Amino acid sequence: MESINVMVNGLPGKVTTKVAEHIARESGLKLLPYALTGPEISDKTTQIGSTTIELTRPDNRQELIDSVKQTEGDFICVDFTHPTAVNDNASFYCNNNVAFVMGTTGGDREQLANTIKASRTAAVIAPNMAKQIVAFQAMMEYAAQTFPGMFEGYSLEVKESHQKGKADTSGTAKAMIEYFNKLGTPFSKDQIIMERDPEVQRVKWGIPDAYLSGHGWHTYTLRSEDGTVFFQFTHNVNGRDIYARGTIDAIRYLTKQLKRGATGQVLTMIDVLKGA
């Protein structure tokens, strides 16, 4: 079986590094020794297992993509870069007809989708690559569509904690409040309680020291108007392996869709789950 060529962009970031390590070990996938990185990165290379990855900053990215196409043929990009780079990166991939999996949150998501739809390629776009959490979101979406207004009169509190280096509010939390809104609880994205302080995370949240540098804890709390009824939904992830495994599934699913001629398609992790 021919291997799937994968370029992982965003190295040497911690999430990206974990994803690249999994891809390097995965049968049927080939981790390419090249990666796009941010303008603030001064390193020229990074090491993933036995593979030395050449890092290229944005001002030289076109030359890199052209060169990789000539030497490696078709490949898929995996993007775990920075929220501010989402739309520019997507435009770059689409302009070069490079299919991609984007786990980076932030940016203008409507513009992101429109960019892909107008292109000749396809992409998997997901604010969360963890399959089990995505499945939980799908259950909440079903509830919102089937039982609209079920929690009318209830108050909602949303708390999320991620490692200090995460620049934006959790994309998963932002997606979840849309379902709670449909269920009857008015709530806006700026009301999300976001924690990035390691000391607070350790003392008040109880997050283990080993995972302060890499975790995703979310709690959604509903209380009735008179305070007599209480619901709470929690999903806590320590480490980053779960996202790497989901990314690999997304790569394989996207490859299948490309072989079927997919163009201009915005795919999600729900599509990945259904097609796995």
C-alpha positions, 0 to 999 in steps of 0.5 A: 500500500502506498503511504500517505505523505503528510506535512505537519505545520506548526512545529515545534509547537507542543500539540504539533510535535505530539501529532507529528510523533504519532504520524511518524510511528503510524503504518501507512503514513509518511512524515515529510521532513519539512514543516511551515512554522511561525515568523517568530521561530528562529530554529531552522530544524526540529527533531521528530524521532529519527527524522530531522524536520526542516522549518520554513518561515512564512516568507519562504513557504511558496518555494517550499511547497513548490519544491515538496510537490516536485520531490514528494508528489501529492501530500496532505498538510496538518495545521496546528499553528496559531489562531491569527494564521488560520485564514491566511494558511487556509488561503495558501493551501487552497491556492496551491491545491493542497488538502489539509486537516486544520485543528487550529481554532480561531480566525474567521470560520465563515471565511475559512469555510468559504475559502475551501468551498471556492477551491479545488481541494478539500479539508477537515476542519475541527476545533477539537480532534478528540473523537470521543468529545466530538461524539459528545458534541453530536449528542448535544446537537441532537438534543438541541435539535430534538428538544429545543427550549428544554432548559429554558429558565436555567442559568448556564456556567461554562468553565474551560482550562488549557495550558498557559500557551493556548492563545484563544478561548476553547473552540469546543466550549464556544461550539457547545454554547450554541447547543445550550442556546438552542436548549433555552439557556441564553449565554454568550462566548464572552461569558466563558470562564477561561483559565490559563494560570498554572497555579490556579489550575493546580490549586483550585482545579486539581489538575495534575502537575504532569499535565499543566503544560498540556490539558483541556478541561471543560465543565458545563453547569446548569441550574434551575431558576429556583436552585433546586435542580442541577445538571453538570457535564464535564470532559477532562483531557490530560495530555495530547495523545487523544488529539493526535489519534483523531488527527490520524483518522482525519488524514485517512478519511480525507485521503479517501474523499480525495480519491473519490474526487472531493473538491471544495468540500468542508469536512468535519470530525463528525464526517470522520466518525461516520466514515471511519 
